[in-house]
């Protein structure tokens, strides 16, 4: 009985450590292309409209032979004001959490892009001026997110530099970037901008489509709006929202794109349900918005969350469902998890005090744990929505393609085990039955290694063999 239990535990660990593209980190090396111009449009940060280059950093798995990869575009936080001016230690495509998530998505086989977008509103004006200008800022950021989508779809149809699948596009963002991503998936009718809270005292909507262009950025006024990459579709297949909100939950209608949301229940700035949003840079209340809870509940009722939720039986999914009946929502309870618990900041940033005031527990080790949860919850749902198949041989370095070329002998072993591969071995790491790392040996690019047992006790072990950009897990028994 004891041996049977041990073997079952070993199989469970093997499943935990198995590496599958789109779920796990199967690439170690990345190609990062910085300051790619994806569009140009008019910003109002200096008052009069000025044409601005919109730049992004693109993250790709290195040495990937896949002909098409899913794309995720991420938009940063920052209260829709430039970093520094927003008195915050974050606010552009170089934000620590944004860079980390782009790297992790690329390691899982995605193409990821961290984008800058147009910023600017008047936080020092009257209440109406604040509401007017910040709603216009959200509107322009949504247009810029859609411009980035069109840029990649145009590239896929022409030079194919980034080898993205135009039918597998996710738009996401953290906090302010989450507002932009959510709007891109739901805001598509002029009537949705004519709600009473979006009207000025003159009875006109805050957003003037005739000046700033329609939801795609087209048909605006010259000198105020520039339409980039016409002829290509702007809509994402899915939205990833981390701490953002939507102007009104009524924007969500049946048949619109599914969304996955992460949100601090006690977020002091962007409401978890529906309430007045508070701007981080000023502390001022602006306008009523709907947060992740109410958005996810509505999307659930309308049947938009169209992945197979019942098949998600992992611990992270079970925990999410224990906290909310809304499909696609992972709440982080407690005041310590209120604002952006996945974020951390440069200790030397002149605005670090403001950042720590709204996120007092921020640190890289803590943030990485939350990012692990984000990846663990989001990736299976994205794979389902996008139709990603982990069994499709998409890279010569993918674990499924090279697993059969890695051999352990003898196995079971007494004093040593020989690891052989048709590819150069970077590293061999051994884990015991509890998941503890007990041995790590550099492969130095050799195709054959001899691992001595030394004083390791008998039993079942899992061996991670790093080959090329992949990690392949093998089961080893020591007598």
C-alpha positions as a Markdown table, in Angstrom:
| # | Residue | x | y | z |
|---|---|---|---|---|
| 1 | Unk | 0.0 | 0.0 | 0.0 |
| 2 | Unk | 2.8 | 2.4 | 0.9 |
| 3 | Unk | 4.6 | 1.7 | -2.4 |
| 4 | Unk | 1.3 | 2.4 | -4.3 |
| 5 | Unk | 0.8 | 5.7 | -2.6 |
| 6 | Unk | 4.4 | 6.7 | -3.3 |
| 7 | Unk | 4.0 | 5.9 | -7.0 |
| 8 | Unk | 0.7 | 7.9 | -7.1 |
| 9 | Unk | 2.4 | 10.9 | -5.5 |
| 10 | Unk | 5.2 | 10.6 | -8.0 |
| 11 | Unk | 2.7 | 10.6 | -10.9 |
| 12 | Unk | 1.0 | 13.7 | -9.4 |
| 13 | Unk | 4.3 | 15.5 | -9.2 |
| 14 | Unk | 5.2 | 14.5 | -12.8 |
| 15 | Unk | 2.0 | 16.1 | -14.0 |
| 16 | Unk | 2.8 | 19.2 | -11.9 |
| 17 | Unk | 6.2 | 19.5 | -13.5 |
| 18 | Unk | 5.3 | 18.5 | -17.0 |
| 19 | Unk | 6.0 | 21.4 | -19.4 |
| 20 | Unk | 3.4 | 22.4 | -21.9 |
| 21 | Unk | 3.5 | 25.3 | -24.3 |
| 22 | Unk | 1.0 | 28.1 | -23.5 |
| 23 | Unk | 0.7 | 26.9 | -19.9 |
| 24 | Unk | 4.3 | 26.6 | -18.7 |
| 25 | Unk | 7.6 | 28.3 | -19.4 |
| 26 | Unk | 9.1 | 26.2 | -22.2 |
| 27 | Unk | 11.5 | 28.8 | -23.5 |
| 28 | Unk | 14.3 | 30.3 | -21.5 |
| 29 | Unk | 15.8 | 32.7 | -24.1 |
| 30 | Unk | 13.8 | 35.6 | -25.4 |
| 31 | Unk | 14.1 | 38.1 | -28.3 |
| 32 | Unk | 13.1 | 41.6 | -27.1 |
| 33 | Unk | 12.7 | 44.4 | -29.7 |
| 34 | Unk | 12.4 | 47.8 | -28.1 |
| 35 | Unk | 10.7 | 51.0 | -29.2 |
| 36 | Unk | 8.8 | 49.6 | -32.2 |
| 37 | Unk | 6.5 | 52.3 | -33.6 |
| 38 | Unk | 3.0 | 50.8 | -33.9 |
| 39 | Unk | 1.1 | 54.0 | -34.6 |
| 40 | Unk | 1.1 | 57.8 | -34.4 |
| 41 | Unk | -1.6 | 60.0 | -33.1 |
| 42 | Unk | -2.4 | 63.3 | -31.5 |
| 43 | Unk | -1.8 | 63.8 | -27.8 |
| 44 | Unk | -3.1 | 66.7 | -25.8 |
| 45 | Unk | -0.7 | 66.4 | -22.9 |
| 46 | Unk | 0.8 | 69.8 | -23.7 |
| 47 | Unk | -2.5 | 71.5 | -24.5 |
| 48 | Unk | -2.7 | 71.8 | -28.3 |
| 49 | Unk | -2.8 | 68.5 | -30.1 |
| 50 | Unk | 0.7 | 67.2 | -31.1 |
| 51 | Unk | 1.4 | 64.2 | -33.3 |
| 52 | Unk | 3.1 | 61.6 | -31.2 |
| 53 | Unk | 4.9 | 58.3 | -32.1 |
| 54 | Unk | 3.4 | 55.5 | -30.2 |
| 55 | Unk | 6.0 | 52.9 | -29.2 |
| 56 | Unk | 6.0 | 49.4 | -27.8 |
| 57 | Unk | 8.4 | 46.7 | -26.8 |
| 58 | Unk | 7.9 | 43.2 | -28.3 |
| 59 | Unk | 8.8 | 40.0 | -26.5 |
| 60 | Unk | 9.2 | 36.8 | -28.5 |
| 61 | Unk | 10.5 | 33.3 | -27.6 |
| 62 | Unk | 13.9 | 32.9 | -29.1 |
| 63 | Unk | 14.6 | 30.1 | -31.7 |
| 64 | Unk | 10.9 | 29.4 | -32.0 |
| 65 | Unk | 10.0 | 27.7 | -35.2 |
| 66 | Unk | 6.2 | 28.1 | -34.9 |
| 67 | Unk | 4.8 | 29.7 | -38.0 |
| 68 | Unk | 2.1 | 31.4 | -36.0 |
| 69 | Unk | 1.9 | 32.4 | -32.4 |
| 70 | Unk | -0.9 | 33.9 | -30.2 |
| 71 | Unk | -0.4 | 37.6 | -29.3 |
| 72 | Unk | -1.0 | 39.4 | -26.1 |
| 73 | Unk | -0.8 | 43.2 | -25.9 |
| 74 | Unk | -0.5 | 44.7 | -22.4 |
| 75 | Unk | -1.1 | 48.3 | -21.4 |
| 76 | Unk | 0.4 | 49.9 | -18.4 |
| 77 | Unk | -1.0 | 51.5 | -15.3 |
| 78 | Unk | -0.4 | 55.2 | -14.3 |
| 79 | Unk | -3.7 | 57.2 | -14.0 |
| 80 | Unk | -3.5 | 58.3 | -17.7 |
| 81 | Unk | -0.7 | 60.8 | -16.9 |
| 82 | Unk | 3.0 | 60.4 | -17.8 |
| 83 | Unk | 5.3 | 58.8 | -15.3 |
| 84 | Unk | 6.7 | 61.5 | -13.0 |
| 85 | Unk | 3.9 | 63.9 | -13.7 |
| 86 | Unk | 1.5 | 61.4 | -12.2 |
| 87 | Unk | 3.5 | 61.4 | -9.0 |
| 88 | Unk | 3.7 | 57.6 | -9.2 |
| 89 | Unk | 6.7 | 55.2 | -9.5 |
| 90 | Unk | 5.0 | 53.6 | -12.6 |
| 91 | Unk | 3.3 | 54.6 | -15.7 |
| 92 | Unk | 4.9 | 53.3 | -18.9 |
| 93 | Unk | 5.9 | 50.2 | -20.9 |
| 94 | Unk | 8.9 | 49.7 | -18.6 |
| 95 | Unk | 6.9 | 49.1 | -15.4 |
| 96 | Unk | 8.4 | 46.1 | -13.6 |
| 97 | Unk | 5.2 | 44.0 | -13.5 |
| 98 | Unk | 4.4 | 44.7 | -17.1 |
| 99 | Unk | 7.9 | 43.7 | -18.2 |
| 100 | Unk | 7.8 | 40.5 | -16.1 |
| 101 | Unk | 4.4 | 39.4 | -17.5 |
| 102 | Unk | 5.5 | 40.0 | -21.0 |
| 103 | Unk | 8.6 | 37.9 | -20.4 |
| 104 | Unk | 6.5 | 35.1 | -18.8 |
| 105 | Unk | 4.0 | 35.1 | -21.7 |
| 106 | Unk | 6.8 | 34.9 | -24.2 |
| 107 | Unk | 8.4 | 32.1 | -22.2 |
| 108 | Unk | 5.1 | 30.3 | -22.6 |
| 109 | Unk | 5.2 | 30.7 | -26.4 |
| 110 | Unk | 3.2 | 33.9 | -26.9 |
| 111 | Unk | 4.3 | 37.0 | -28.6 |
| 112 | Unk | 3.8 | 39.7 | -26.0 |
| 113 | Unk | 3.9 | 43.5 | -26.5 |
| 114 | Unk | 4.1 | 46.2 | -23.8 |
| 115 | Unk | 2.7 | 49.4 | -25.3 |
| 116 | Unk | 2.8 | 53.0 | -24.5 |
| 117 | Unk | -0.4 | 54.9 | -25.3 |
| 118 | Unk | -1.6 | 58.5 | -25.4 |
| 119 | Unk | -1.8 | 60.2 | -22.0 |
| 120 | Unk | -3.2 | 63.4 | -20.7 |
| 121 | Unk | -6.2 | 64.9 | -18.8 |
| 122 | Unk | -6.8 | 67.8 | -16.4 |
| 123 | Unk | -6.7 | 66.6 | -12.8 |
| 124 | Unk | -6.7 | 70.2 | -11.5 |
| 125 | Unk | -9.8 | 71.4 | -13.2 |
| 126 | Unk | -13.4 | 71.5 | -12.1 |
| 127 | Unk | -15.3 | 68.3 | -11.4 |
| 128 | Unk | -16.8 | 68.4 | -14.9 |
| 129 | Unk | -13.4 | 69.1 | -16.5 |
| 130 | Unk | -11.9 | 66.2 | -14.6 |
| 131 | Unk | -14.6 | 63.8 | -15.7 |
| 132 | Unk | -14.6 | 65.0 | -19.3 |
| 133 | Unk | -10.8 | 64.8 | -19.8 |
| 134 | Unk | -10.2 | 61.5 | -18.1 |
| 135 | Unk | -13.1 | 59.8 | -20.0 |
| 136 | Unk | -11.5 | 61.2 | -23.2 |
| 137 | Unk | -8.1 | 59.8 | -22.0 |
| 138 | Unk | -9.7 | 56.3 | -21.6 |
| 139 | Unk | -11.3 | 56.6 | -25.0 |
| 140 | Unk | -8.0 | 57.5 | -26.7 |
| 141 | Unk | -6.1 | 54.7 | -24.9 |
| 142 | Unk | -8.8 | 52.3 | -26.2 |
| 143 | Unk | -8.2 | 53.6 | -29.8 |
| 144 | Unk | -4.4 | 53.1 | -29.3 |
| 145 | Unk | -4.9 | 49.5 | -28.1 |
| 146 | Unk | -6.9 | 48.8 | -31.2 |
| 147 | Unk | -4.2 | 50.5 | -33.4 |
| 148 | Unk | -1.7 | 48.1 | -31.9 |
| 149 | Unk | -3.9 | 45.1 | -32.8 |
| 150 | Unk | -4.2 | 46.4 | -36.4 |
| 151 | Unk | -0.4 | 46.9 | -36.6 |
| 152 | Unk | 0.1 | 43.2 | -35.8 |
| 153 | Unk | -2.6 | 42.0 | -38.1 |
| 154 | Unk | -1.2 | 44.1 | -40.9 |
| 155 | Unk | 2.2 | 42.7 | -40.2 |
| 156 | Unk | 0.8 | 39.1 | -40.3 |
| 157 | Unk | -0.7 | 39.9 | -43.7 |
| 158 | Unk | 2.5 | 41.5 | -45.1 |
| 159 | Unk | 6.0 | 41.1 | -43.8 |
| 160 | Unk | 5.1 | 38.6 | -41.1 |
| 161 | Unk | 7.9 | 39.8 | -38.9 |
| 162 | Unk | 6.3 | 38.7 | -35.6 |
| 163 | Unk | 4.6 | 35.5 | -36.9 |
| 164 | Unk | 1.4 | 36.1 | -34.9 |
| 165 | Unk | -1.9 | 34.4 | -35.6 |
| 166 | Unk | -4.3 | 37.2 | -36.4 |
| 167 | Unk | -7.2 | 35.1 | -35.0 |
| 168 | Unk | -5.5 | 34.7 | -31.6 |
| 169 | Unk | -5.2 | 38.2 | -30.1 |
| 170 | Unk | -5.6 | 39.2 | -26.4 |
| 171 | Unk | -5.7 | 42.8 | -25.3 |
| 172 | Unk | -4.9 | 43.3 | -21.6 |
| 173 | Unk | -3.8 | 45.9 | -19.1 |
| 174 | Unk | -3.1 | 46.7 | -15.5 |
| 175 | Unk | -5.3 | 49.3 | -13.7 |
| 176 | Unk | -5.5 | 52.2 | -16.2 |
| 177 | Unk | -4.5 | 49.8 | -18.9 |
| 178 | Unk | -7.3 | 47.5 | -17.8 |
| 179 | Unk | -9.8 | 50.3 | -18.5 |
| 180 | Unk | -8.5 | 50.6 | -22.0 |
| 181 | Unk | -8.6 | 46.8 | -22.6 |
| 182 | Unk | -12.1 | 46.5 | -21.2 |
| 183 | Unk | -13.4 | 49.3 | -23.3 |
| 184 | Unk | -11.9 | 47.7 | -26.4 |
| 185 | Unk | -14.1 | 44.6 | -25.9 |
| 186 | Unk | -17.4 | 46.4 | -25.2 |
| 187 | Unk | -17.6 | 50.0 | -26.2 |
| 188 | Unk | -18.9 | 50.0 | -29.7 |
| 189 | Unk | -22.0 | 52.2 | -29.9 |
| 190 | Unk | -22.4 | 56.0 | -29.7 |
| 191 | Unk | -25.4 | 55.5 | -27.4 |
| 192 | Unk | -23.1 | 54.0 | -24.8 |
| 193 | Unk | -21.4 | 57.3 | -24.5 |
| 194 | Unk | -24.7 | 59.2 | -24.1 |
| 195 | Unk | -25.4 | 58.0 | -20.6 |
| 196 | Unk | -26.2 | 60.8 | -18.2 |
| 197 | Unk | -22.9 | 60.6 | -16.3 |
| 198 | Unk | -21.0 | 61.0 | -19.6 |
| 199 | Unk | -22.8 | 64.2 | -20.5 |
| 200 | Unk | -21.6 | 67.8 | -19.8 |
| 201 | Unk | -23.8 | 70.6 | -18.5 |
| 202 | Unk | -24.4 | 71.5 | -22.1 |
| 203 | Unk | -26.1 | 68.2 | -22.6 |
| 204 | Unk | -23.4 | 67.0 | -25.0 |
| 205 | Unk | -21.4 | 63.8 | -24.5 |
| 206 | Unk | -17.9 | 64.3 | -23.1 |
| 207 | Unk | -16.4 | 62.3 | -26.0 |
| 208 | Unk | -16.8 | 64.1 | -29.3 |
| 209 | Unk | -16.5 | 61.3 | -31.9 |
| 210 | Unk | -16.5 | 63.8 | -34.7 |
| 211 | Unk | -13.3 | 65.3 | -33.4 |
| 212 | Unk | -11.4 | 62.3 | -31.9 |
| 213 | Unk | -12.6 | 59.6 | -34.3 |
| 214 | Unk | -14.8 | 56.6 | -33.9 |
| 215 | Unk | -14.1 | 53.6 | -31.7 |
| 216 | Unk | -11.4 | 52.4 | -34.1 |
| 217 | Unk | -9.9 | 55.9 | -34.4 |
| 218 | Unk | -11.3 | 56.6 | -37.9 |
| 219 | Unk | -13.4 | 59.5 | -39.2 |
| 220 | Unk | -12.0 | 62.1 | -36.8 |
| 221 | Unk | -11.0 | 65.7 | -37.5 |
| 222 | Unk | -7.6 | 66.3 | -39.2 |
| 223 | Unk | -5.1 | 67.6 | -36.7 |
| 224 | Unk | -6.9 | 65.9 | -33.8 |
| 225 | Unk | -7.2 | 62.3 | -34.9 |
| 226 | Unk | -5.1 | 60.0 | -37.1 |
| 227 | Unk | -6.3 | 56.6 | -38.3 |
| 228 | Unk | -3.5 | 54.0 | -38.4 |
| 229 | Unk | -3.5 | 50.8 | -40.5 |
| 230 | Unk | -6.9 | 51.0 | -42.2 |
| 231 | Unk | -8.4 | 47.8 | -43.6 |
| 232 | Unk | -7.5 | 45.5 | -40.7 |
| 233 | Unk | -9.8 | 44.3 | -37.9 |
| 234 | Unk | -9.4 | 46.0 | -34.5 |
| 235 | Unk | -11.1 | 43.6 | -32.2 |
| 236 | Unk | -9.4 | 41.2 | -29.7 |
| 237 | Unk | -10.6 | 37.7 | -29.2 |
| 238 | Unk | -10.2 | 38.1 | -25.4 |
| 239 | Unk | -9.6 | 40.7 | -22.7 |
| 240 | Unk | -7.3 | 40.4 | -19.7 |
| 241 | Unk | -8.2 | 43.0 | -17.0 |
| 242 | Unk | -6.0 | 43.4 | -14.0 |
| 243 | Unk | -7.6 | 45.9 | -11.6 |
| 244 | Unk | -9.4 | 48.0 | -14.2 |
| 245 | Unk | -13.0 | 49.0 | -14.6 |
| 246 | Unk | -15.5 | 50.0 | -17.3 |
| 247 | Unk | -17.4 | 53.2 | -17.7 |
| 248 | Unk | -20.7 | 51.3 | -17.3 |
| 249 | Unk | -21.5 | 47.6 | -17.0 |
| 250 | Unk | -24.3 | 48.2 | -19.6 |
| 251 | Unk | -21.6 | 48.4 | -22.2 |
| 252 | Unk | -21.3 | 44.6 | -22.1 |
| 253 | Unk | -23.8 | 42.9 | -24.4 |
| 254 | Unk | -24.3 | 39.3 | -25.3 |
| 255 | Unk | -21.9 | 37.8 | -27.8 |
| 256 | Unk | -19.0 | 40.2 | -26.9 |
| 257 | Unk | -15.5 | 38.9 | -26.2 |
| 258 | Unk | -14.8 | 37.0 | -23.0 |
| 259 | Unk | -12.8 | 38.6 | -20.3 |
| 260 | Unk | -10.6 | 37.4 | -17.4 |
| 261 | Unk | -10.3 | 39.8 | -14.5 |
| 262 | Unk | -8.1 | 40.0 | -11.4 |
| 263 | Unk | -9.0 | 42.6 | -8.7 |
| 264 | Unk | -8.3 | 43.5 | -5.1 |
| 265 | Unk | -11.6 | 43.4 | -3.3 |
| 266 | Unk | -10.5 | 46.3 | -1.1 |
| 267 | Unk | -8.9 | 48.3 | -3.9 |
| 268 | Unk | -9.1 | 51.9 | -2.6 |
| 269 | Unk | -9.0 | 53.5 | -6.0 |
| 270 | Unk | -10.8 | 51.4 | -8.7 |
| 271 | Unk | -14.0 | 49.8 | -7.2 |
| 272 | Unk | -14.3 | 46.0 | -7.1 |
| 273 | Unk | -18.1 | 46.4 | -7.8 |
| 274 | Unk | -19.7 | 49.7 | -8.9 |
| 275 | Unk | -18.7 | 53.0 | -7.2 |
| 276 | Unk | -16.9 | 56.3 | -7.8 |
| 277 | Unk | -13.4 | 55.8 | -9.1 |
| 278 | Unk | -10.6 | 57.6 | -7.2 |
| 279 | Unk | -7.5 | 58.7 | -9.2 |
| 280 | Unk | -4.2 | 57.6 | -7.7 |
| 281 | Unk | -2.3 | 60.7 | -8.7 |
| 282 | Unk | -4.6 | 63.1 | -6.9 |
| 283 | Unk | -6.9 | 61.2 | -4.6 |
| 284 | Unk | -9.9 | 62.9 | -6.2 |
| 285 | Unk | -13.2 | 61.2 | -6.9 |
| 286 | Unk | -14.1 | 61.4 | -10.6 |
| 287 | Unk | -17.1 | 59.4 | -11.9 |
| 288 | Unk | -19.0 | 56.2 | -11.2 |
| 289 | Unk | -17.6 | 53.1 | -12.9 |
| 290 | Unk | -18.1 | 49.3 | -12.8 |
| 291 | Unk | -15.3 | 47.1 | -11.5 |
| 292 | Unk | -14.4 | 43.5 | -12.1 |
| 293 | Unk | -17.1 | 41.9 | -10.0 |
| 294 | Unk | -20.1 | 43.5 | -11.6 |
| 295 | Unk | -18.5 | 43.2 | -15.1 |
| 296 | Unk | -17.8 | 39.5 | -14.6 |
| 297 | Unk | -21.2 | 38.8 | -13.2 |
| 298 | Unk | -22.9 | 40.5 | -16.2 |
| 299 | Unk | -20.6 | 38.7 | -18.7 |
| 300 | Unk | -21.4 | 35.4 | -16.9 |
| 301 | Unk | -25.2 | 36.0 | -17.1 |
| 302 | Unk | -24.9 | 36.9 | -20.8 |
| 303 | Unk | -23.0 | 33.7 | -21.6 |
| 304 | Unk | -19.9 | 35.6 | -22.9 |
| 305 | Unk | -17.4 | 33.6 | -20.7 |
| 306 | Unk | -17.3 | 30.9 | -23.3 |
| 307 | Unk | -14.6 | 28.6 | -22.1 |
| 308 | Unk | -15.1 | 25.2 | -20.5 |
| 309 | Unk | -15.1 | 26.4 | -16.9 |
| 310 | Unk | -16.3 | 23.0 | -15.5 |
| 311 | Unk | -13.1 | 21.4 | -16.9 |
| 312 | Unk | -10.9 | 23.8 | -14.8 |
| 313 | Unk | -10.5 | 21.7 | -11.7 |
| 314 | Unk | -7.0 | 22.9 | -10.6 |
| 315 | Unk | -6.5 | 24.5 | -7.2 |
| 316 | Unk | -6.4 | 28.1 | -8.5 |
| 317 | Unk | -9.7 | 27.7 | -10.3 |
| 318 | Unk | -11.4 | 26.1 | -7.3 |
| 319 | Unk | -10.2 | 29.0 | -5.1 |
| 320 | Unk | -11.5 | 31.5 | -7.5 |
| 321 | Unk | -15.0 | 29.9 | -7.6 |
| 322 | Unk | -15.0 | 29.7 | -3.8 |
| 323 | Unk | -14.6 | 33.5 | -3.7 |
| 324 | Unk | -17.1 | 34.5 | -6.4 |
| 325 | Unk | -19.9 | 33.1 | -8.6 |
| 326 | Unk | -18.7 | 35.2 | -11.5 |
| 327 | Unk | -16.9 | 33.1 | -14.2 |
| 328 | Unk | -13.5 | 34.5 | -15.2 |
| 329 | Unk | -12.9 | 36.5 | -12.0 |
| 330 | Unk | -10.1 | 35.9 | -9.5 |
| 331 | Unk | -10.6 | 38.2 | -6.5 |
| 332 | Unk | -7.8 | 39.0 | -4.1 |
| 333 | Unk | -9.4 | 39.6 | -0.7 |
| 334 | Unk | -8.1 | 41.8 | 2.2 |
| 335 | Unk | -6.7 | 45.3 | 2.5 |
| 336 | Unk | -3.1 | 44.2 | 1.9 |
| 337 | Unk | -4.2 | 43.0 | -1.6 |
| 338 | Unk | -6.2 | 46.0 | -2.5 |
| 339 | Unk | -4.2 | 47.9 | -5.2 |
| 340 | Unk | -2.1 | 46.1 | -7.8 |
| 341 | Unk | -0.6 | 43.3 | -5.5 |
| 342 | Unk | 1.2 | 42.1 | -8.7 |
| 343 | Unk | 3.2 | 45.3 | -8.8 |
| 344 | Unk | 6.5 | 46.4 | -7.4 |
| 345 | Unk | 8.6 | 49.6 | -7.8 |
| 346 | Unk | 12.1 | 50.9 | -8.1 |
| 347 | Unk | 13.3 | 51.9 | -4.6 |
| 348 | Unk | 15.3 | 54.8 | -6.1 |
| 349 | Unk | 12.3 | 56.3 | -8.0 |
| 350 | Unk | 11.6 | 59.8 | -6.7 |
| 351 | Unk | 7.9 | 58.9 | -6.3 |
| 352 | Unk | 8.4 | 55.6 | -4.5 |
| 353 | Unk | 6.7 | 57.0 | -1.3 |
| 354 | Unk | 3.4 | 57.5 | -3.2 |
| 355 | Unk | 3.6 | 54.0 | -4.7 |
| 356 | Unk | 4.2 | 52.4 | -1.3 |
| 357 | Unk | 1.3 | 54.5 | 0.2 |
| 358 | Unk | -1.2 | 52.9 | -2.1 |
| 359 | Unk | 0.5 | 49.5 | -2.2 |
| 360 | Unk | 2.4 | 49.4 | 1.1 |
| 361 | Unk | 3.3 | 45.7 | 0.9 |
| 362 | Unk | 4.9 | 46.0 | -2.6 |
| 363 | Unk | 8.0 | 43.9 | -3.2 |
| 364 | Unk | 9.3 | 41.8 | -6.1 |
| 365 | Unk | 9.1 | 38.4 | -4.3 |
| 366 | Unk | 5.5 | 39.1 | -3.2 |
| 367 | Unk | 4.5 | 40.4 | -6.6 |
| 368 | Unk | 5.9 | 37.4 | -8.4 |
| 369 | Unk | 3.6 | 35.1 | -6.3 |
| 370 | Unk | 0.6 | 37.1 | -7.6 |
| 371 | Unk | 1.9 | 37.0 | -11.1 |
| 372 | Unk | 2.1 | 33.2 | -10.8 |
| 373 | Unk | -1.6 | 33.1 | -9.8 |
| 374 | Unk | -2.4 | 35.4 | -12.8 |
| 375 | Unk | -0.6 | 33.1 | -15.2 |
| 376 | Unk | -2.0 | 29.9 | -13.6 |
| 377 | Unk | -5.6 | 31.2 | -13.9 |
| 378 | Unk | -5.5 | 33.1 | -17.2 |
| 379 | Unk | -3.4 | 30.7 | -19.4 |
| 380 | Unk | -5.8 | 27.7 | -19.4 |
| 381 | Unk | -8.7 | 29.9 | -20.2 |
| 382 | Unk | -6.9 | 31.7 | -22.9 |
| 383 | Unk | -5.9 | 28.3 | -24.4 |
| 384 | Unk | -9.5 | 27.3 | -24.4 |
| 385 | Unk | -10.9 | 30.5 | -26.0 |
| 386 | Unk | -8.1 | 30.8 | -28.6 |
| 387 | Unk | -8.1 | 27.1 | -29.5 |
| 388 | Unk | -4.5 | 26.6 | -28.6 |
| 389 | Unk | -3.3 | 23.0 | -28.8 |
| 390 | Unk | -0.4 | 22.1 | -26.6 |
| 391 | Unk | 0.1 | 18.8 | -28.5 |
| 392 | Unk | 0.7 | 20.6 | -31.9 |
| 393 | Unk | 4.5 | 20.4 | -32.7 |
| 394 | Unk | 5.2 | 24.1 | -33.0 |
| 395 | Unk | 8.9 | 24.2 | -32.2 |
| 396 | Unk | 11.9 | 21.9 | -32.6 |
| 397 | Unk | 12.8 | 22.9 | -29.1 |
| 398 | Unk | 9.4 | 22.2 | -27.6 |
| 399 | Unk | 9.3 | 19.5 | -24.9 |
| 400 | Unk | 6.9 | 17.3 | -26.8 |
| 401 | Unk | 9.1 | 17.3 | -29.9 |
| 402 | Unk | 12.3 | 16.3 | -28.0 |
| 403 | Unk | 11.1 | 14.3 | -25.1 |
| 404 | Unk | 11.7 | 11.0 | -26.9 |
| 405 | Unk | 15.3 | 12.0 | -27.6 |
| 406 | Unk | 16.3 | 12.2 | -23.9 |
| 407 | Unk | 17.2 | 9.0 | -22.2 |
| 408 | Unk | 18.1 | 7.9 | -18.7 |
| 409 | Unk | 20.1 | 4.8 | -18.2 |
| 410 | Unk | 20.1 | 2.8 | -16.1 |
| 411 | Unk | 16.7 | 3.5 | -14.6 |
| 412 | Unk | 16.2 | 2.3 | -11.9 |
| 413 | Unk | 19.8 | 3.3 | -11.0 |
| 414 | Unk | 22.2 | 2.4 | -8.2 |
| 415 | Unk | 25.3 | 4.6 | -8.2 |
| 416 | Unk | 24.9 | 6.8 | -11.2 |
| 417 | Unk | 22.5 | 7.6 | -14.1 |
| 418 | Unk | 23.6 | 8.6 | -17.6 |
| 419 | Unk | 21.6 | 11.3 | -19.3 |
| 420 | Unk | 21.9 | 11.4 | -23.1 |
| 421 | Unk | 20.2 | 13.6 | -25.7 |
| 422 | Unk | 20.4 | 14.5 | -29.4 |
| 423 | Unk | 20.6 | 18.1 | -28.3 |
| 424 | Unk | 23.0 | 20.1 | -26.1 |
| 425 | Unk | 22.1 | 19.9 | -22.4 |
| 426 | Unk | 22.1 | 23.1 | -20.5 |
| 427 | Unk | 21.3 | 21.9 | -17.0 |
| 428 | Unk | 19.9 | 18.9 | -15.1 |
| 429 | Unk | 17.9 | 19.5 | -11.9 |
| 430 | Unk | 16.6 | 16.8 | -9.6 |
| 431 | Unk | 13.6 | 17.0 | -7.3 |
| 432 | Unk | 12.6 | 14.6 | -4.6 |
| 433 | Unk | 9.1 | 13.3 | -3.9 |
| 434 | Unk | 8.2 | 16.4 | -1.8 |
| 435 | Unk | 9.1 | 18.7 | -4.7 |
| 436 | Unk | 12.4 | 19.9 | -3.0 |
| 437 | Unk | 15.3 | 20.5 | -5.4 |
| 438 | Unk | 18.1 | 18.2 | -4.3 |
| 439 | Unk | 20.6 | 18.4 | -7.1 |
| 440 | Unk | 21.5 | 20.9 | -9.9 |
| 441 | Unk | 24.3 | 20.1 | -12.4 |
| 442 | Unk | 25.3 | 22.3 | -15.4 |
| 443 | Unk | 25.4 | 20.4 | -18.7 |
| 444 | Unk | 27.9 | 22.8 | -20.3 |
| 445 | Unk | 26.4 | 22.1 | -23.7 |
| 446 | Unk | 27.3 | 18.4 | -23.7 |
| 447 | Unk | 24.9 | 15.8 | -25.2 |
| 448 | Unk | 25.8 | 13.2 | -22.5 |
| 449 | Unk | 26.1 | 13.6 | -18.8 |
| 450 | Unk | 26.7 | 11.3 | -15.9 |
| 451 | Unk | 24.9 | 12.2 | -12.7 |
| 452 | Unk | 26.4 | 10.6 | -9.6 |
| 453 | Unk | 24.0 | 9.5 | -6.9 |
| 454 | Unk | 26.3 | 10.5 | -4.0 |
| 455 | Unk | 24.2 | 10.2 | -0.8 |
| 456 | Unk | 20.7 | 10.6 | -2.2 |
| 457 | Unk | 18.3 | 8.1 | -0.6 |
| 458 | Unk | 16.4 | 5.6 | -2.6 |
| 459 | Unk | 13.0 | 6.5 | -4.0 |
| 460 | Unk | 11.3 | 8.3 | -6.8 |
| 461 | Unk | 12.7 | 11.5 | -8.3 |
| 462 | Unk | 11.8 | 14.0 | -11.0 |
| 463 | Unk | 14.6 | 15.2 | -13.3 |
| 464 | Unk | 14.2 | 18.4 | -15.3 |
| 465 | Unk | 16.5 | 18.4 | -18.3 |
| 466 | Unk | 17.0 | 21.8 | -19.9 |
| 467 | Unk | 17.6 | 21.4 | -23.6 |
| 468 | Unk | 17.6 | 24.3 | -26.0 |
| 469 | Unk | 14.7 | 26.6 | -25.0 |
| 470 | Unk | 12.7 | 23.7 | -23.3 |
| 471 | Unk | 12.6 | 21.9 | -20.0 |
| 472 | Unk | 11.7 | 18.2 | -20.3 |
| 473 | Unk | 10.8 | 16.2 | -17.1 |
| 474 | Unk | 11.8 | 12.6 | -16.7 |
| 475 | Unk | 11.0 | 10.2 | -13.9 |
| 476 | Unk | 14.0 | 8.6 | -12.2 |
| 477 | Unk | 14.1 | 5.7 | -9.6 |
| 478 | Unk | 17.0 | 5.2 | -7.3 |
| 479 | Unk | 17.3 | 1.8 | -5.7 |
